[in-house]
């Protein structure tokens, strides 16, 4: 592994001092901000996440705020997902595409009201797209990045820990719904969501100075629950089929290719960017799509770049994320596979850094 | 230092195999791509850059291509710099601002023709801003990232090395001008430019597969010139006052604050984004501005975050980049200083990780 040179440009978060004190071993950079990737080691972090409860600094999920009379209009303009029945306490996973229907980001939209929205973004400067669109189209809406940093509480004991800090009201928050809960003299938006399949919450911490008091409180309250600092875990997210923008999908892909066709459901009379391209693709179906793939043989190192998939020499796609799973007992992978070869049970060949390996297309992800 | 976790999302470049073989020790991430920061150590790299010649993988300077009838109109819409007299072989440093006159990027614009431009970007997804504007305003122009990766040749022997590979025509390229030069069966745009004060060129390599052949040719041709792999050098860039977007300026700053007022020279009858905000600030002058600052005392570690500047307890700005300079024999720094305290010779106090230090505002940068 290589070192990372730190500078102001790779932004710290409200929780960086906590993350460092917890012994972070490696970072990635996400939205020009430091995101921890390893505390003990990827496998120990994974085992702990599946057993106890972890607190994750996911400040890198930056918010783009839309505030003003045209906020709802702009939000619907940007996504093929039907927002007309979205309620004020809902969080929606929304593909954001350009005029060719290509993915620019796969964020979660949070509706505060018709005139105020947050978009909790994946790894691209969506702020620039939204600002450019609003200005170019002359819309009456302010677009900016507020001082909001999500802190995730994930794992089977997440409800227990959250109840100790925020009270039993946390149990009333349904999946992908949110409530405003009190902490000290603040109130934070708390959603039942997060980038793991273990269950848990994301707390949208408003105000950098409010970060470490909440961090410290969670760790004090969770001592007997064996709470630890954690981070999105490569093994757990691949087992669960949680896609990563920039890894498993890029600006080359459409929502249908990413398996997000069900979110392209805006009615015919709604206009949005990319509508004609997406309707054309909906009619024919995508030519390739995300699939779970199991790779045979001994444990492989995590994929650091794409691995080519082929069928007796004919290219049929690529593996975009891969790692050894101790629980499944195989190398688990996410791949973009051509329609001709995407059926479950199909055996393909993948070119790994350890040489060619057999790989089977799965019917679904593992968890 | 902490490790960096690599993945497809932190993109490799056409030259990554060369960079790894040359023994890169650390990276930063810039435009979601790996940028080397250290080969031997920062001071040895600096000494070598000032004495010999280095080849830098600066693929992170991604290009945004504007191609179509409205390309020139969109380009002028985005910058306060007067583009009306720009010639087809010129490169222009152009502040790009939003409607409030705040810096979104400080790229170099390259004019191929009235209908085709490249914007060679600093660290923000300017592609999204340009695409959003073009779509929102209904302009007739394609906007995309082409497969172009700049390779820089920098240092006092840069002309000698470049002549060996491209011929004596390289001497005819004037500062911030470009020519198309042949290499193998390709032709690449070559500009006299680069992120150092030591002189040199940037070769805009078109086509990923053409990267390593050029890299290898430069190293073969420059053996007796002691050519080495290098990268933008922290000491050299601070001595020379080369600002870094994300470090020394952000979306909080205006071009006037960044000392880029001379590039806000579009005539009155030209419309561009941020015009009214910038004209208002031009009338009053900025309230703070970039300054060179020398920090007293023993060598300091490179600044990894802002260091507060104050005058007997009153905040008067912040140091945004700093490092020990062996040639100047002091800690050299770039700071954003309030108008009340920005006069040369003024002594301020800076809060460093090694405690408070005296710091003098300089009249200019060192090189």
Interface residues (C-beta under 8 A of the other chain):
Chain A: X1 X2 X3 X4 X5 X6 X7 X8 X9 X10 X12 X24 X25 X26 X27 X28 X29 X30 X32 X37 X38 X98 X99 X104 X123 X124 X125 X126 X127 X128 X129 X130 X131 X132 X133 X134 X135 X136 X137 X138 X244 X245 X246 X247 X273 X302 X303 X304 X305 X306 X320 X321
Chain B: X1 X2 X3 X4 X5 X6 X7 X8 X9 X10 X12 X24 X25 X26 X27 X28 X29 X30 X32 X37 X38 X98 X99 X104 X123 X124 X125 X126 X127 X128 X129 X130 X131 X132 X133 X134 X135 X136 X137 X138 X244 X245 X246 X247 X273 X302 X303 X304 X305 X306 X320 X321
